[in-house]
Amino acid sequence: MRGMNKVYYLKLEIRDLEEELKTIASVSAMNYSGMPHSTGVSDTTYNLALKGEKIFEKLVRKKIKLLEEIDRIESIIEQIEDDEIRAMARMRFIKTMKWEDIGEVVHLDRTVCSKKVRKYLERMEIG
């Protein structure tokens, strides 16, 4: 199941990068004097724009990686014959829901959900 949790971590990374972009956008929206700089003083607006561009490019790469990972995991989940386990696996590994929340949806204890999915994936030789 370890290889199946990559979506969760990619979503965390994407969220962090989006927060960085928001921070840069709010800082760049500040009112600068527009006065010329003396030699050796960097252009803050340009530096923020450059940093924002690098973060945006990284964000795009992470989102592409996320989509590829979702496709990979979805192809594994589609092989699960048991409807209940397939639904729980999709909630856990694609939607990144907590076991407690999955248990509420399917009306089972969180540990029962976790064990059912883990055992099934182990039988499939994925876990």
C-alpha positions in Angstrom: 0.0 0.0 0.0 3.0 2.3 0.3 3.3 2.9 -3.4 -0.4 3.7 -3.4 0.0 6.7 -1.1 1.9 8.9 -3.5 -1.2 10.8 -4.5 -1.6 12.0 -0.9 2.0 13.4 -0.7 1.8 15.0 -4.2 -1.4 16.8 -3.1 0.4 18.1 -0.1 3.3 19.4 -2.2 0.9 21.0 -4.6 -1.0 22.7 -1.8 2.3 24.1 -0.4 3.4 25.4 -3.8 0.0 27.1 -4.3 0.4 28.7 -0.9 3.8 30.0 -1.9 2.4 31.5 -5.1 -0.4 33.2 -3.1 2.2 34.7 -0.8 4.3 36.0 -3.7 1.1 37.4 -5.3 0.2 39.2 -2.1 3.7 40.6 -1.6 4.0 41.7 -5.3 0.7 43.5 -4.9 2.3 45.8 -2.3 2.8 49.4 -3.4 6.5 50.1 -4.3 7.7 53.6 -4.6 8.9 53.2 -8.2 12.0 55.3 -7.5 15.1 54.3 -9.3 17.6 52.1 -7.4 21.3 52.8 -6.9 23.9 50.4 -8.2 23.8 47.0 -6.6 20.2 47.2 -5.4 18.1 44.5 -6.9 14.6 45.0 -8.4 12.3 43.4 -5.9 9.4 43.1 -8.3 11.5 41.4 -10.9 12.9 39.0 -8.3 9.4 38.1 -7.0 8.2 37.6 -10.6 11.2 35.3 -11.3 10.6 33.3 -8.1 6.9 33.1 -8.9 7.6 31.7 -12.4 9.9 29.0 -11.0 7.4 28.0 -8.4 4.6 27.9 -11.1 6.8 25.7 -13.3 7.4 23.4 -10.4 3.7 23.4 -9.6 2.8 22.4 -13.2 5.4 19.5 -13.1 3.9 18.3 -9.8 0.3 18.4 -11.2 1.4 16.4 -14.2 3.1 13.9 -11.9 -0.1 13.7 -9.8 -2.2 13.0 -12.9 0.2 10.2 -14.0 0.1 8.7 -10.5 -3.7 8.8 -10.4 -3.8 7.0 -13.7 -1.4 4.4 -12.4 -3.4 3.8 -9.2 -6.7 3.9 -11.0 -5.5 1.1 -13.3 -4.7 -1.0 -10.2 -8.0 -0.2 -8.5 -9.9 -1.2 -11.7 -8.6 -4.7 -11.3 -10.3 -5.1 -7.9 -13.3 -7.3 -8.4 -15.0 -6.7 -5.1 -17.2 -3.6 -5.4 -16.9 -2.6 -1.7 -13.1 -2.9 -1.6 -12.7 -1.1 -5.0 -14.8 1.8 -3.6 -12.8 1.9 -0.4 -9.5 1.8 -2.3 -10.6 4.7 -4.6 -11.7 6.8 -1.6 -8.4 6.1 0.2 -5.8 6.3 -2.7 -7.5 8.7 -5.2 -9.6 10.9 -3.0 -7.1 10.6 -0.1 -9.8 10.2 2.5 -9.0 9.1 6.1 -9.9 5.6 7.1 -12.3 7.0 9.7 -14.2 8.9 7.0 -14.3 5.9 4.7 -15.7 3.8 7.5 -18.5 6.3 8.0 -19.4 6.1 4.3 -19.4 2.3 4.1 -20.7 1.8 7.7 -17.8 -0.1 8.9 -15.1 0.5 11.5 -12.0 2.2 10.1 -9.7 -0.8 11.0 -12.1 -3.2 9.2 -11.8 -1.0 6.1 -8.1 -0.7 6.3 -7.6 -4.5 6.8 -9.9 -5.4 3.9 -8.1 -3.2 1.5 -4.7 -4.1 2.7 -5.4 -7.9 2.6 -6.9 -7.6 -0.9 -3.9 -5.6 -2.2 -1.5 -8.1 -0.6 -3.3 -10.9 -2.5 -2.9 -8.9 -5.7 0.8 -8.6 -4.7 0.6 -4.8 -4.7 0.8 -4.1 -0.9 
